[in-house]
């Protein structure tokens, strides 16, 4: 995959797993958050029962906010999410899983999410790096955390990785929500420029921040200078790669209804605030256009609804929205307008 070839690191493998895998449930995000917390402590191994606690509690907290499973999935009484739903209130009051929830978690984790975490959407294809191995007997399983996981959990981009995971979790939850999921598949998402939040078009409900939602597809780098952005340290801005001065070029007589929206995800990119101020309203450089095209191509490899949003932009501008390289062609055309 081009995304990994551009930066062949464990961090890219993590982003492939979190941002680009198919999701019918949100187990992967709960496990990812628990793994990052354990690895950030420098641990090389953790008992499965200890990892199960933050995993289960992350899920029950989210269960009270949004659905954690696709509406197409069938869940019976013994399904893990059904158990979690029944035990959620008591677990939250206790501050830890009930005995029944913990038992269900220990049973489901090794045979479901922990088997599938490294998988990509293609059958039998895994990310290039592994982040853990499960060892031990059924009586007491141990999760061995890889050096790759410990390195990324304590790297300068650890805060970005956590923000990306949280945003992805929120986006997937929204796609599961009744009455909203279908809208996202059909229409994609919008951006509230006043708050720099991604919203669903139907109800304008806030889903995730623009920066957290897309920065992972930029490898955590500023689109202008190409240097890593460190949340909590760097002042961050969201740049209009093609500034509003381009609008008059894009608009011909009677074209307003088909003009690419410069406030849409395709044209917005996290940057260092000083880089953004220095850029001002100049047009993007060739390097910036290449980074934007590669970022958008990476998003097109992820599941709905961000992929759908960019696909619709391309289709509204004469492209198929499905062929590799279309973002490079489209961005070059926009830049070349007289």
C-alpha positions, 0 to 999 in steps of 0.5 A, a space after each residue: 500500500 502506498 501509505 505504508 511505502 511512503 513511511 514504512 514504520 511501525 507507526 504507519 502499521 498502527 495507522 493502517 490497523 486503526 484507520 483503514 480496517 473494515 469495522 462492523 463493531 468497535 472492539 478494535 478501538 477499545 483494544 487499541 486504547 487499552 494497548 496504548 495505555 499499557 505500552 506507555 507504561 513501558 510494560 513488555 507483558 500484561 495479564 489478559 485479565 488486566 488488559 480486559 478491564 480498560 478494554 471492557 470499561 472503554 466499551 461500556 462507556 461508549 455504549 451509553 453514547 452510541 451503538 457499537 455494532 453495525 445495524 446489519 449485525 445480529 446479536 443474541 443474548 450471549 453476544 459480548 455486546 449484549 452482556 456489556 449492555 446488561 452489565 454497563 450500569 453496574 460496571 460504571 457504578 463500580 468503576 470496574 467490570 462486573 464479574 459477569 462482564 469480566 468473564 465474558 470479556 476474557 472469553 471473547 477477546 482472544 477469539 475475536 478482536 485479538 485475532 483480528 486487530 492486525 488484519 486489513 480489509 483484504 482476507 488474510 492480509 495483515 499490517 507489516 508490524 505486529 503489536 502483541 502476541 497472546 501466550 499462556 494457557 486458557 487458565 491464565 493468558 499473557 499478552 506480550 507487548 512488542 517493542 514496536 508498540 512500546 516505541 509508538 506509545 511513548 513517541 512524540 506522536 503518541 498524543 496524535 495516535 490517541 486522538 486519531 483512534 478516538 476520532 475514528 471510533 466516533 466516526 464509526 459509531 456515527 455510521 452505526 447510528 440509526 437514521 444517520 448511518 444511511 445518510 453518511 453512506 449516501 452523502 458523506 460528512 460536512 465540516 462546521 468551519 466555526 468549530 472545525 468539527 466534522 458533522 453528519 449532513 442530515 442532523 449537523 451533529 458533531 462527530 469529530 474534530 477535523 485535525 484528529 479525523 485526518 491527520 493520521 492520513 498525513 502520517 501526523 505531519 504538517 502539510 506545509 513543512 512536512 514536520 511532525 505535529 505534536 498535540 499539546 506542544 505545537 500550536 495547530 491550525 487547519 489550512 485551506 490548501 487552496 485559499 478562497 482566492 481560488 474561488 473566483 477561478 473555479 466559478 464560471 457563469 452558472 457554475 456555482 452549484 458544481 464548484 468544489 467546496 473549499 470548506 470541505 474535507 478534501 481541501 482542509 489539512 492540519 498544519 503548524 499555526 506558524 506555517 499557516 500564518 506564513 502561507 497566508 492566501 498564497 496558492 499551494 506549492 507542488 510539494 503541498 499539492 502532492 502531500 494533499 493528493 497523497 493524503 486524500 488517496 489514503 483516505 480513499 483507502 479507508 471505510 465510509 464515511 470519509 471515503 464517501 465524502 471524497 468520492 462524491 467530490 471527485 464525482 461532482 467534478 467529472 471523475 469516477 471517484 474510484 480510480 487511483 491517481 484521480 486526486 493528483 489529476 483533480 488537484 493539478 486541474 484546480 491549480 492550473 485554472 486561469 
